[in-house]
Amino acid sequence: MSPTTRTSRPMTMREWAMLLVLAAVWGGSFFFNGIAVRELPVFTIVVARVALAALILYALLRLAGDALPRAPRIWRAFFVMGLINNVVPFSLIVWGQQHIASGVASILNASTPLFTVVLAHFLTGDEKMSAGRVAGVVTGFAGVAVMIGLDAAQALGAHVAAQALCLAAAISYAFAGIYGRRFGAMGLSPMATATGQVTASSLLLVPLVLVVDRPWTLAMPGMATFAALAGVAALSTALAYVLYFRILASAGATNLLLVTFLIPVSAILLGVLFLDEMLLPRHVAGMALIGLGLSAIDGRPWRALWPQPAMQNRRTPS
């Protein structure tokens, strides 16, 4: 199936089901991060997330009778994907969540498809911007501006910087969504691709955490933090990336990254119920504008509300 076909057809019910599960487990990552940042530094959280996920995925890979590839070109791709899809965005989001609520971080992360549409226009041959997508991008970025606040330039501080870090993570995810399309052409299974990228991420992060965080000097965290690390590794990373690469291979990058608008639903509910978080009216307004922009990019909600008239030149029966 060509990329053009993947991105132009409606997603199947199976793809939508996988997308909803992916949204739930990725939304949980903001909740798990919100617990872990209370006791652990950034790189320790991120390396625990990817290293535990790599172990889980490798075990599942072997049980399935599959194996990691050995070709150097594939491992180069794993390291690039691990950097832009794990190391950079995971670290930036955890840094951001030291100062802002998990729900706010997840809403800012919902801007990923906006960046993806812009980048895909210039970096791919089959995902060009239409008038509807341009309108969606403009509306979505207006939502981001509303969320951050019009007085941000006059009140630069930790909260504004944290929101900027989350936006930078969204840009990194957008690059990853486009770059990750090449794995389908390499003939790799979704499980092998997921295992390879988190393994590469772990190899990149372990030296960094040893030098920067020196985890052996940290106080022993509580059981809640250990449970959060297990959840973010097993559910929000291992399971999530198997779903991620399955959807990417069948539905395309733009359809896949619609998941980022669904993520805030679970992240906000978990944050409000268990972390005593509260969203401001501008956060809700910003999310509404981002959602409106994403619906314009996707196009399907608009086509459902205003279906195109039947073709006038259709042949009539004689």
C-alpha positions as CSV (number, residue, x, y, z in Angstrom):
1,M,0.0,0.0,0.0
2,S,1.5,3.3,-1.0
3,P,1.8,6.3,1.4
4,T,-0.6,8.3,-0.6
5,T,-3.3,5.6,-0.2
6,R,-2.6,5.3,3.5
7,T,-3.0,9.0,4.2
8,S,-6.0,9.6,2.0
9,R,-8.4,6.7,3.0
10,P,-10.4,6.7,6.2
11,M,-9.0,4.6,9.0
12,T,-10.6,1.2,9.6
13,M,-12.4,0.3,12.8
14,R,-9.4,-1.8,13.9
15,E,-7.0,1.2,13.4
16,W,-9.3,3.4,15.3
17,A,-9.5,0.9,18.2
18,M,-5.7,0.7,18.3
19,L,-5.5,4.5,18.2
20,L,-7.9,4.8,21.2
21,V,-5.8,2.3,23.2
22,L,-2.6,4.1,22.3
23,A,-4.2,7.4,23.4
24,A,-5.1,6.0,26.8
25,V,-1.7,4.5,27.5
26,W,0.2,7.5,26.3
27,G,-2.0,9.8,28.3
28,G,-1.1,7.7,31.3
29,S,2.6,8.6,30.7
30,F,2.0,12.2,31.8
31,F,0.3,10.8,34.9
32,F,3.2,8.5,35.7
33,N,5.7,11.3,35.0
34,G,3.8,13.5,37.4
35,I,4.3,11.0,40.2
36,A,8.0,10.2,39.4
37,V,9.2,13.8,39.2
38,R,8.4,14.3,42.8
39,E,11.3,12.0,43.8
40,L,13.6,11.5,40.8
41,P,15.6,13.6,38.4
42,V,14.8,13.8,34.7
43,F,17.3,11.4,33.1
44,T,16.8,8.8,35.7
45,I,13.1,8.7,34.9
46,V,13.7,8.6,31.2
47,V,16.4,5.9,31.3
48,A,14.2,3.7,33.6
49,R,11.4,4.2,31.2
50,V,13.2,3.1,28.0
51,A,15.5,0.5,29.6
52,L,12.6,-1.4,31.3
53,A,10.6,-1.1,28.1
54,A,13.5,-2.5,26.1
55,L,13.8,-5.6,28.4
56,I,10.0,-6.2,28.2
57,L,9.9,-5.9,24.4
58,Y,13.0,-8.0,23.9
59,A,11.5,-10.8,25.9
60,L,8.2,-10.6,23.9
61,L,10.3,-10.5,20.7
62,R,12.0,-13.8,21.6
63,L,8.8,-15.4,22.7
64,A,7.3,-14.5,19.3
65,G,10.3,-16.2,17.6
66,D,11.5,-12.9,16.1
67,A,15.0,-11.4,16.5
68,L,16.5,-7.9,16.3
69,P,18.2,-7.2,12.9
70,R,21.9,-6.8,12.7
71,A,22.3,-4.6,9.6
72,P,24.3,-1.4,10.4
73,R,21.9,0.7,8.3
74,I,18.9,-0.5,10.3
75,W,20.7,0.3,13.6
76,R,21.6,3.7,12.4
77,A,17.9,4.3,11.8
78,F,17.1,2.9,15.3
79,F,19.5,5.4,16.9
80,V,18.1,8.3,15.0
81,M,14.5,7.3,15.8
82,G,15.4,6.6,19.4
83,L,17.0,10.1,19.7
84,I,14.1,12.1,18.2
85,N,11.2,9.9,19.4
86,N,12.4,9.0,22.9
87,V,15.5,10.7,24.3
88,V,14.8,14.3,23.3
89,P,11.0,14.5,23.7
90,F,10.8,12.3,26.9
91,S,13.5,14.4,28.6
92,L,11.9,17.7,27.5
93,I,8.4,16.7,28.7
94,V,9.7,15.4,32.1
95,W,11.6,18.7,32.5
96,G,8.5,20.6,31.7
97,Q,6.4,18.5,34.1
98,Q,8.6,19.7,37.0
99,H,6.8,23.1,36.7
100,I,3.4,22.5,34.9
101,A,0.5,20.1,35.4
102,S,0.4,16.8,33.5
103,G,-2.8,17.9,31.8
104,V,-1.2,21.1,30.5
105,A,1.8,19.2,29.2
106,S,-0.5,16.7,27.4
107,I,-2.5,19.5,25.7
108,L,0.7,21.2,24.5
109,N,1.8,17.8,23.2
110,A,-1.4,17.7,21.2
111,S,0.2,20.3,18.9
112,T,2.4,17.5,17.4
113,P,0.1,17.0,14.3
114,L,0.3,20.7,13.6
115,F,4.1,20.6,13.3
116,T,3.8,17.3,11.4
117,V,1.6,18.8,8.7
118,V,4.0,21.7,8.2
119,L,7.1,19.5,8.2
120,A,5.6,16.8,6.1
121,H,4.7,19.4,3.4
122,F,8.4,20.1,3.0
123,L,10.0,16.7,3.8
124,T,7.7,14.3,2.0
125,G,6.3,13.9,-1.5
126,D,2.8,12.6,-0.6
127,E,1.6,14.7,2.4
128,K,1.3,18.2,1.0
129,M,-0.8,20.9,2.7
130,S,-4.2,21.7,1.3
131,A,-6.3,24.8,2.1
132,G,-8.0,22.9,4.9
133,R,-4.8,21.8,6.4
134,V,-3.4,25.4,6.3
135,A,-6.5,26.6,8.1
136,G,-6.2,23.8,10.6
137,V,-2.5,24.6,11.3
138,V,-3.3,28.4,11.8
139,T,-6.2,27.6,14.1
140,G,-4.2,25.0,16.1
141,F,-1.3,27.4,16.7
142,A,-3.7,30.0,17.8
143,G,-4.8,27.5,20.4
144,V,-1.2,27.0,21.5
145,A,-0.8,30.8,21.9
146,V,-4.0,31.0,24.0
147,M,-2.8,28.3,26.2
148,I,0.6,29.8,26.9
149,G,-1.0,33.2,27.4
150,L,-0.7,36.5,25.7
151,D,1.4,38.0,28.6
152,A,4.1,35.3,28.2
153,A,6.6,37.7,26.7
154,Q,6.2,40.1,29.7
155,A,6.3,37.3,32.3
156,L,9.0,34.9,31.2
157,G,9.6,32.3,34.0
158,A,9.7,28.6,34.8
159,H,6.1,28.0,33.7
160,V,6.5,29.6,30.3
161,A,9.9,27.9,29.8
162,A,8.3,24.5,30.8
163,Q,5.6,25.0,28.2
164,A,8.2,25.9,25.6
165,L,10.0,22.6,26.4
166,C,6.8,20.7,25.8
167,L,6.3,22.4,22.5
168,A,9.9,21.5,21.5
169,A,9.1,17.9,22.4
170,A,6.1,18.1,20.0
171,I,8.4,19.2,17.2
172,S,10.7,16.3,17.9
173,Y,7.8,13.9,17.8
174,A,6.7,15.4,14.5
175,F,10.1,14.7,13.0
176,A,9.9,11.2,14.4
177,G,6.5,10.5,12.8
178,I,7.9,11.4,9.4
179,Y,11.3,9.7,9.8
180,G,9.6,6.5,11.2
181,R,7.8,5.9,7.8
182,R,11.0,4.3,6.5
183,F,10.8,1.3,8.8
184,G,7.9,-0.1,6.9
185,A,10.1,-0.3,3.8
186,M,12.8,-2.1,5.7
187,G,10.5,-5.1,6.2
188,L,10.7,-5.0,10.0
189,S,7.9,-6.2,12.2
190,P,6.3,-3.5,14.6
191,M,7.7,-5.5,17.5
192,A,11.3,-5.5,16.1
193,T,11.0,-1.8,15.3
194,A,9.8,-0.9,18.8
195,T,12.4,-3.0,20.5
196,G,15.2,-1.6,18.3
197,Q,14.4,2.0,19.0
198,V,14.0,1.7,22.8
199,T,17.2,-0.4,22.9
200,A,19.0,2.4,21.0
201,S,17.5,5.0,23.3
202,S,18.8,3.1,26.3
203,L,22.3,2.9,24.9
204,L,22.2,6.7,24.3
205,L,20.9,7.5,27.8
206,V,22.7,5.2,30.1
207,P,26.1,7.1,29.9
208,L,24.3,10.4,30.3
209,V,22.4,9.4,33.4
210,L,25.6,8.0,35.0
211,V,27.4,11.3,34.5
212,V,24.6,13.8,35.2
213,D,22.2,12.1,37.7
214,R,24.6,9.7,39.4
215,P,21.6,7.6,40.5
216,W,23.5,5.6,43.1
217,T,23.7,8.9,45.1
218,L,19.9,9.4,45.1
219,A,17.6,8.7,48.0
220,M,15.6,5.5,47.7
221,P,12.2,6.5,46.2
222,G,8.9,5.2,47.5
223,M,6.7,2.5,46.2
224,A,4.4,4.9,44.3
225,T,7.4,6.0,42.2
226,F,8.5,2.5,41.5
227,A,4.9,1.7,40.4
228,A,4.9,4.8,38.2
229,L,8.2,3.8,36.5
230,A,6.8,0.3,35.9
231,G,3.6,1.7,34.4
232,V,5.4,4.2,32.2
233,A,7.7,1.5,30.9
234,A,5.3,-1.4,30.4
235,L,2.2,0.4,29.3
236,S,3.2,3.9,28.1
237,T,6.3,2.7,26.2
238,A,6.4,-1.1,25.5
239,L,2.8,-1.6,24.6
240,A,2.5,1.9,23.2
241,Y,5.3,1.5,20.6
242,V,4.0,-1.8,19.4
243,L,0.7,-0.1,18.6
244,Y,2.5,3.0,17.3
245,F,4.4,1.2,14.6
246,R,1.4,-0.9,13.7
247,I,-0.7,2.2,13.1
248,L,2.2,4.0,11.3
249,A,2.7,1.1,8.9
250,S,-1.0,0.9,8.0
251,A,-2.5,4.3,8.4
252,G,0.4,6.8,7.9
253,A,2.1,9.5,9.9
254,T,-0.7,12.1,9.8
255,N,-3.5,9.7,10.8
256,L,-1.3,8.3,13.6
257,L,-0.5,11.7,15.1
258,L,-4.1,12.5,15.5
259,V,-3.7,10.4,18.7
260,T,-2.1,13.4,20.4
261,F,-5.5,15.2,20.6
262,L,-7.0,12.1,22.3
263,I,-4.1,11.8,24.8
264,P,-5.2,14.9,27.0
265,V,-8.5,13.3,27.8
266,S,-6.9,10.5,29.8
267,A,-4.0,12.6,31.1
268,I,-6.4,15.3,32.4
269,L,-8.7,12.9,34.0
270,L,-5.9,11.1,35.8
271,G,-4.2,14.4,36.9
272,V,-7.5,15.8,38.3
273,L,-8.5,12.6,40.0
274,F,-5.2,11.6,41.5
275,L,-2.7,14.5,41.4
276,D,-5.0,17.3,42.5
277,E,-4.3,19.2,39.3
278,M,-6.5,22.0,38.0
279,L,-6.8,23.5,34.5
280,L,-7.3,27.2,33.8
281,P,-10.0,28.4,31.4
282,R,-7.3,29.4,28.9
283,H,-6.0,25.8,28.9
284,V,-9.5,24.6,28.0
285,A,-10.0,27.3,25.3
286,G,-6.6,26.4,23.9
287,M,-7.4,22.7,23.7
288,A,-10.7,23.5,22.0
289,L,-8.8,25.6,19.3
290,I,-6.2,22.8,18.8
291,G,-9.0,20.3,18.5
292,L,-10.8,22.5,15.9
293,G,-7.5,22.8,14.0
294,L,-6.9,19.1,14.0
295,S,-10.4,18.4,12.8
296,A,-9.8,20.7,9.9
297,I,-6.5,18.9,9.1
298,D,-8.2,15.5,9.3
299,G,-11.2,16.7,7.3
300,R,-13.5,13.8,8.2
301,P,-15.6,15.6,10.8
302,W,-16.3,18.4,8.3
303,R,-17.1,15.9,5.5
304,A,-19.5,14.2,7.9
305,L,-21.3,17.4,8.7
306,W,-21.3,18.8,5.1
307,P,-21.2,15.8,2.7
308,Q,-20.3,16.6,-0.8
309,P,-23.2,16.6,-3.3
310,A,-23.5,13.6,-5.6
311,M,-21.7,13.9,-8.9
312,Q,-23.9,15.4,-11.5
313,N,-22.3,13.5,-14.4
314,R,-23.0,10.1,-13.0
315,R,-24.5,7.8,-15.7
316,T,-28.2,7.3,-15.3
317,P,-29.7,3.9,-16.0
318,S,-31.3,3.5,-19.5
